[in-house]
């Protein structure tokens, strides 16, 4: 279990400040040597600014004290060195679209649940069964009038999938995945079927490379605006490096549906993360950048990007103090209206998490 609470205040636009909090619950269970079950759930009530500047999953993974094998395994290349690391990463937050924040008001509530079941048929072949549901709901301060409400009151996404992974060699992994996603929002509701193939390889002792490609087919039961193409291609890749002091990760993904049910169409994300940490040192320096575009759905053509950097000090094995600066810009056209938002933010955070209990 992990709880996080923060309060943000602003020199200008004081109405954007307020209390933000989140709660994550996770349970991992190894039933036999072949079966592994992971369950997680999370809820977040935050201000728009806090939600916009929260760390991405790529940033979180890059700053964890992982071995090179576990870092590559987090991108579906080979296997984790132990089940404890696998279950810990299962509940890591997923990257959210910066551009999506143009559609909310002063506050946003999100909640999600995830289940994963893995069966290891052999040391080289495994099967995965996954389920994911998530929703977002717009909230507003009592001082706001109905005219100030955002156009997207709530959205929801539900996904179920099955996949297989096969190790062609100790350094090369091939996988196939198929899934069905249901999305619902103010503008559309329907199903998106997808199939992807992924190939990943460790290139030496410090580099790894992963790429995937696939296709989607959409069937919309309700569509207010011009629908996105029913057939689309998806694809992307990741490149990672871990040395004695530096960790570098870059990633690009193109999908046809947002996990929180915001939209179909073209959803593309590019992100990168760098961490410098000397061996046995409590200090680390990090920098992150991310960009996303959402278009092709008839009602939104949005683009958002953010950059951040900071210094972190691990006071104890469970306590970390971080100083971070971030800059973000979100712009685009929604329902024919141009929107633009630029934010500078300095965050001081003290994080504590209890040591995990494994049984």
C-alpha angles and dihedrals in degrees: 000000000000126000125187128186130178141165124213128197130183134208089217127024091030090181090073093067128088146109120317125188140170138186128201126188123190136179125183124184131182103203098178136345088278106039126068124176126194126186126179139166133182140182130189134188110185146149117261092249095050091048091049094053102040116124117269122236089251090057092048094049093047092054097049117102093248129157117240091256092053092045090054091044090057085066092049095261112137120319138311116257090235139006092242091067092045094053092045092054092045091072096045113125117261124233114268126206116261090205091055090070091072087075099060135069129222096318140027132195118202130177133178143173129201136188128187129182120186126191117193105207091180139338088280105033127058137162128214132201117191140180128186135177128178139166139183128204129192117233130185138198116256090244092066122094123228089253089066095054115118119249094241107066095175142341136193137197129189123187136182124181147168129204146168131214126199128186107223087185137346087276103034127067129184123192140177125204136183128184147168122219129191117199131186131181140135094285105040148002129195150096132293120197118198141182126186140177121208132195122188133176139182106227103203126314098312111029134067133178130194132178136176137188134182148131139253135208120203129202113187120199092185129023126171097183134029105307124240117252109287092224121048138161122236130196148138146148148218133222121193139180130186122183134164093285108005134066120188127181130175126180141178126188133178117191136167100226138037115240091229093052097253098134152332119229128072113344110176127176131187121183142162138189136191129189129182118195128160116225113273091003123132091210128083136173122212142180131188138185133183140173133185135184126198119189145120096077102099099246109052136046103172137163129185134174137176138187128194142169139178153142127265131196122194102214094180133355088271101032127074130177116202135187114194140171122200136182124194137178125191124182141154148107122290119181089343094307123114117228131187132180129176123183134184113193138179116196129191112189137177113198128191127178127177119242110268119253116225122193 
